[in-house]
Each structure stands twice: as structure tokens, then as C-alpha cells.
Amino acid sequence: MAQMRLIYTTAAKLNDLAVLDGQIIYAPDDNIICLDMRNQRFTYKTIRTFDTDAQRLMATSAAPGFYYVDETNVIWRKTLNGAWRQITSGSVRPVFYSPTAQSFPQTGTEGILYYANDGIYRWDPQENEYVLIANANTWGSI
């Protein structure tokens, strides 16, 4: 079974990502979710968002489809019979992908890993900047 990864990016950058089984990609700018499985990418263009899980639970008239909860970074599917099915684990750490760090959002979000071709970054709110935490050129012990 493939390891599940949740990636947060923009619709314009979807084609830059290779298809990897177990990968879930969320592009909130166009409300797109992609699921990679069996060496194929399945794209869904009707994902809706809730700020909190409490809002999701109170939405008794929500239409069947996919929903993303910002507070928990969890993707849900509402079935035709009205049941909520959790698609991603709450323990999945969201990842934002962009080919270069220069094209990251101007202000980052704590708790999200930012991945570019040259390395992995995290947002430091005290310094108001992205901090490189791993790259492909330098390896060392922690």
C-alpha cells in the first residue's frame, strides 16, 4: 500500500507534480482535489471548504461531495445518504509545493511544510520568513 501524502498547491502547478500513488493534492485557488492511485491522477473540481470541523458538523444540508476543513487539514466526503466519510488522516501534515521558494505565498502558515525543487522549508512567524530545513545538496546529522 502506498504512503499517503497531502500536498497543498495552486492549480497552475498541478502539472509540475509527478503522479505518485497515495498522493492527495489540494489546490484551493480553483477548488480542485486530485487523488493519485493506480498510476493515474483523478481530478475532482467541486471541493468545498469549511473553516472549522464544527461548521462541517452543523452543515446538515451540505450536498454530497468533497470537503476540506482548514482547521484540521482533513478532507471529507459526504455520501449520497448524508454520511460523512473521512478521506485523510488528521495526522497528515500538509505540504505546499512550488517549483521555487520565490513563488511561495508572501506569508506562510505555521504547521505546513513548503516544498520546492531545491529543498523543504517551514514558516517562522517570529522572523516573518521561510526557513530552509532540508535540501538535496547538504546532508548532515541532527
N, C-alpha and C positions, 0 to 999 in steps of 0.2 A: 504494500500500500504506500502511496506517495505521501510525503510530509506536506501538511497544509501550510501555505503562506498567504498572508493577506497583504496586498500591495495597494497603496493609495497614490494615485497619479492623476494626470489630466488626459482627456480623450485624445488630444493631439499626440501624446506619447505612447499610446497603446501599441502601435506597430513597432516601437523600439524594444518591446519586451518579447523575449522568446517564449514559446509555448512550453510550459513545464507542468506535468500532471500534478494536481493538488494545489495549483495556484489560483487564488481568487483575487481579482483586480477590481478596484472600485475607482471610478472617475466621476467625482461629484459634479464637475462642471457641466456634464451632459447627462447626469443621472444614469450612468452605464455601469453594469456589473458584468464581468467576464469570468467564466469558470473554465479552467483548463483540465481536461480529462480525456483519456484515451488518445493522447497526442493531437487533440483538437481544442480549439477555443470556441466556447459557446457564449455569445453576447446577448445580454438582456438590457433593453433600453427603457425599462419602466420602473426603475427602483425609486422608492420614495424614502424620505428621511424623517426621523424623529430626533429631537434634541436629547430626550431622556427616555429611559425604559418605562417610567411611569406614564408618559404620554402614549407610548405604544400600547400599554395595557388598557388605557382608558379609551382607545380608539376602537370602540365596538363596531363601528360602521366602516372600518377600513376595508378596502377592496382586496380581493386576492392578488398576490404578487410578492415582490421582494421589497424589504425594508431594511434600512441601515440606521442604527442608533448611535449617534455621536458620542454620548456619554460612556458607552461600554465598548464601542468598536465591534459590535456584534451585528451580523447580518441575519435577518429572519425572513421566513416565507410564510405568508398567510395562505392557507389552503382554501379550496372551494367550500369546504364545510365550516370554515371560520376558525380552525385551529391554528395556533402559532407553532411553527417548526423552526428550531434554531439551526442555522446553517454553519456558522463559525463559532468556535470556542471563545469564551470570554478571556481566555489566557493568550490568545493570539495577539502578538504585538504588531500594530500596523506599521507598514513600511511605505514611504513615499519614494517613488522612482522618478528620476530625471537624468538625462544623459550627462549633464554637467551640474556642479554645485551652484554655478552662477544663475541657473534657471530655477532654483528652489524658491518657494514663496518668500517675500521680503521679511516676514516674521514667521518663525517656526512655531511648533507646538510641542510642549513637553510630553514625553512618552512615545513619540513617533520616531522611528529611525528613518533617516534620509539617505537614500542610496543613489550614488552617481557612479559613472564608469570608473572614476578614479578612487573611490572609497566610500565608507559609511560614516555618516555624521549624525550628531544629535543637536538639538537646540538648547542653548544655555540662556535662560531668561535673565540672569543677573548681568551677563556680559552683552546680551542682546545680539548674539551671533551664533553661527553654526560652528561646532567643534568636531574636527576630524577624529574619529575613534578607531578607525581601521582603514588601511589601504592596501593595494595589491603590490606595492613596491617595498614596503618596510615591514619586517616581521620581528617580533621580539617577545620575550617573556613578560608576563604581567606580575 
